[in-house]
Amino acid sequence: MPDRLNLEAVEIGVAWNLRGDPRRAAFVAEAERTIGLALPVGPGATTGAAHDGQDAVLGSVLLSIGPTTWLFVASSHAPPPAFDTARKALNAARGALFDVSASYVAWSIIGDDAPRVLNCVCPLDLDQRSFPVGHCAQSLLGHVGALFYRPAASTFIVMAARSFAADVKRNLQTFVDQTSTMTHVGA
C-alpha cells in the first residue's frame, strides 16, 4: 500500500534575498547578526531554526542559492528582524538585502513517497543519499523554476514564483493523487 502523502500550502511570512561576499568577514558577521542564523556556504547548504508554531515544518531558514546569494525564508509564525534596519546594516557591510516576500509561494509535501512524487516532475536526484536533510537546490518542476528544500527525511518544501502558483499546485496535486492510487510492485 502506498504511503499517505500530505500536500499543504506553507505560509511564507518573509522571503529576503541576501547578497554579499562570504570571504568578507564583516559581511558574514553582519549577516549572521542581522538574520540570526549562521551563513551557510556551499552549494545546497542551509541553516535553520525550527519554530514551535503551527508552521513548524518551515520555521526560519537561510538557503544558499548561489556562491554570493542566499534566501532567508521564515514562516508567518516566526517573527522576522526589521527589514529597513537589516538592509541598512548589511549595506554598511558591503552586502545587499531585498524583500521578495510577495514573490514566492510554497507547499510542503510530507510522506515517505515524497521524493518519488517530486521526481515525476523534477529532474533532481531526491534520494536521501544525494539530497540529504537540510539540503536545497533550484531546478524545474515541470516547466517552472522552483526551489526545493528538505527540512526532514520525508518532508520537502517547494517554493516557486507566485505568478506560477496555479501551475505548480496543479502539477503537485496531480502527482500526489496519481501516486496515492498506484500500487507498489517490488522493493
Helices and strands as residue ranges (DSSP letters): E 6-10, E 12-19, H 25-35, E 46-49, E 60-66, E 69-75, H 83-92, E 96-99, G 101-103, E 104-110, H 114-118, E 136-141, E 144-152, E 155-161, G 162-164, H 165-181
